[in-house]
Structure formats: C-alpha cells, structure tokens
Amino acid sequence: MQTKAAVTHGKGEPFKIEDITIDDPKAGEVLVRIEAVGICHTDLIVRDQYYPVPLPAVLGHEGSGVVEKVGPGVSSVQPGDHVVLSFASCGDCVKCNSGNPYACDRFYDLNFAGTMGDGTCRLHQHDKDISNFFGQGSFAHYSVVSERNAVKVPKDVPLELLGPLGCGIQTGSGAVLNKLQPREGSTIVVFGCGSVGLSAIMASKVANCTTIIAVDLQESRLEMAKELGATHTINPKDVNSVEEIQRITGGGADYSIETTSNPNVLRQAVDCLATLGKAVVIGAPPMGTEVNLDVNTVLFERSVMGVLLGSAVPQVFIPKLINLYKQGKFPFDKLVKYYNLEDINQASTDSESGVTIKPILKIG
C-alpha cells in the first residue's frame, strides 16, 4: 500500500514529506491508521544521529490512531480499536516476563535498529528499505507495529491528543509514580520544564508531594509549572539553584528529576538532595557523555537512578493516565499545540525553542 510519511534521509536534514510503500502486517503485527503523533526530543536527536538509527528512516514514536488490519495471532486489538503506540519489547525475556518491558533484553534492536522483530522492514521507497523507529515510525499516515506496541484506549477521549502518552508524558509521569513512588508530603525538584518535566510535576501533585519545585531558564515554562502544580519555581539566571532548593526545603529535597540532558544540571540534581534522597535521570545527552559527582555526596545514602519510558508497562500505565486526565487530575492537554504533518519542520523548530508546548502532528 502507498502512503505518505516524513522521511529523514540524512543526519540533521529537514524532514521531507514523500510517498512510501508499507507492507501488510505479518504474524503478531497490526496496521494502524495514524490520527496524530507527538514530536519528542528523542526524534530530533535521532534525526541528528546522537543515537544512530539507520537512515533513511521514518521517525516518530508517539503515535495514536485506529487499527485497520491485524496479522495472524493478534488477540489484544481488532480493527476499529483506538490505540496509542508505545515502545517495542520482545515479550519473551526474563525482564519482559517479570513486568519490566522497558528493560527488555532486545530493547535496542527492537527500537533503534530500524526493523521489525524478525529483522525485516515494512517500509520501502523505490525498492529500497526504510527504517522505522521504536518499532512504529509514526510520522506517517499508516504504521505497522508489533501487537505489543499497541495500547487499546477508550473512544471517549480525543484520539489526536493521546499519542504523547506513549513516550514523553509516560516517561515524566512514570518517573514519579512508578520509579520514585514518593511518599505523601515529601519534597521533589524537577529540573527542566518541557513536556517531560511538566508531566513529572503533574504526577508529583497526583502523588501528594507538598513541596514541588520547578527549575527552568524560561519564565513561560515556570508559569506553566505553577499552573500544573509547582509550589515553587527557580530560574537559575536569578539564584543559585542548589542553595535555593536547600533554603526552600530546609536542608535538601527528598527527590529530584533531571530532564535537561545537561551534565552540570545532573550534578545539581544530586547536590540538592537531602540525606537518603533519590535523583532520577531522564535527559538523554549524546552517547559517551560523562558527569562529575562528589563521591561524598553520594556516600551519604543518596541514590542516582536512570529511568526508561517511565518504568512503565504501557498497557497498564497509559489507561491509568487517561483516567487521571478524565478526572481532571492530569491535564496534559494544556501542553499541546497542533500542527499538520506538512508543518513538521516548523513544529520541530518550535519544540526546541524553549516555548512551553508539546507539538502534535495531526495526520488523519
């Protein structure tokens, strides 16, 4: 079948809307008509080859759409179902079978190698294979995904809004609700108030943290952070962030989340902690990036942890976030600005400009 997609041909090049061919789904796979897809920072750093995905490729990994066809053996979704597309996992390794699919033994191959689980491509152009991304490649009108990528969602919520739940919003909120699981009344600091950081702030409010500190260089983002639940905001241009956090908390925060990919900010996220404090790293800098930490700071029972995809089982966590949204407790729709697929390059530029938006491309 022919369809249109935003194709990435070379490192750092603009996305190009082009005709491609997409195969029918094979066993265990699903064909989805994409209604909308979020643009994530990871799409942009893959475009720029910070993380090497074979090019040319159709990126996009926050798709939402309607199931059109299912391959043999698919049982969890059927044609007509509304779905959010998340990351790929094998379903067979010990980590998948223990409820930790984000730590799948085949995670890199299934999400970054550009092929489906059997090592072949479903996307083609001029008789040449095109890579997908995260097992979906949803910067396109149609996508073939593994059944495990697809999360069935209710039909009474706007489908075009839901795509970012598959990665960025799931990652930020899951870092709080799944990884840190902060105790009620605790203190938490979020460094970086893009869509991931703001999702963490909303989740901190859901978790009943009583001191929620947002740190960012952009005043517009700090204003949005306050609207979504931050009790305090810090602009590092005005004060020393670590000293101000220690002043606000009376000695240090219980938890911190680093979303900026800046090694210096990660150091601050650790230094601002109280004894027994926990820092979570979400930001993804270029491969090989190193950070300097004071060993004595860590020695006093402070923990530094990475988190992938919010430590979430998408089929469980995404419906939970949708329920919170429907209850008015997780208003992630306030982050969104819509673009047409043809405006993907402008949306990408806007997402890197520091404006408080989560770009979503409307496709259907």
Stockholm file with secondary structure:
# STOCKHOLM 1.0

chainA/1-364         MQTKAAVTHGKGEPFKIEDITIDDPKAGEVLVRIEAVGICHTDLIVRDQYYPVPLPAVLGHEGSGVVEKVGPGVSSVQPGDHVVLSFASCGDCVKCNSGNPYACDRFYDLNFAGTMGDGTCRLHQHDKDISNFFGQGSFAHYSVVSERNAVKVPKDVPLELLGPLGCGIQTGSGAVLNKLQPREGSTIVVFGCGSVGLSAIMASKVANCTTIIAVDLQESRLEMAKELGATHTINPKDVNSVEEIQRITGGGADYSIETTSNPNVLRQAVDCLATLGKAVVIGAPPMGTEVNLDVNTVLFERSVMGVLLGSAVPQVFIPKLINLYKQGKFPFDKLVKYYNLEDINQASTDSESGVTIKPILKIG
#=GR chainA/1-364 SS CEEEEEEECSTTCCCEEEEEEECCCCTTEEEEEEEEEECCHHHHHHHTTSSCCCSSEECCCCEEEEEEEECTTCCSCCTTCEEEECCCCCSCSHHHHTTCGGGCTTHHHHHHSSSCTTSCCSEEETTEEEBCSTTTCCSBSEEEEEGGGEEECCTTSCGGGCGGGGTHHHHHHHIIIIIICCCTTCEEEEECCSHHHHHHHHHHHHTTCSEEEEECSCHHHHHHHHHHTCSEEECTTTSCHHHHHHHHHTSCEEEEEECSCCHHHHHHHHHTEEEEEEEEECCCCSTTCCCCCCHHHHHTTCEEEECSGGGCCHHHHHHHHHHHHHTTSCCGGGGEEEEEGGGHHHHHHHHTTTCSCEEEEECC
#=GC SS_cons         CEEEEEEECSTTCCCEEEEEEECCCCTTEEEEEEEEEECCHHHHHHHTTSSCCCSSEECCCCEEEEEEEECTTCCSCCTTCEEEECCCCCSCSHHHHTTCGGGCTTHHHHHHSSSCTTSCCSEEETTEEEBCSTTTCCSBSEEEEEGGGEEECCTTSCGGGCGGGGTHHHHHHHIIIIIICCCTTCEEEEECCSHHHHHHHHHHHHTTCSEEEEECSCHHHHHHHHHHTCSEEECTTTSCHHHHHHHHHTSCEEEEEECSCCHHHHHHHHHTEEEEEEEEECCCCSTTCCCCCCHHHHHTTCEEEECSGGGCCHHHHHHHHHHHHHTTSCCGGGGEEEEEGGGHHHHHHHHTTTCSCEEEEECC
//
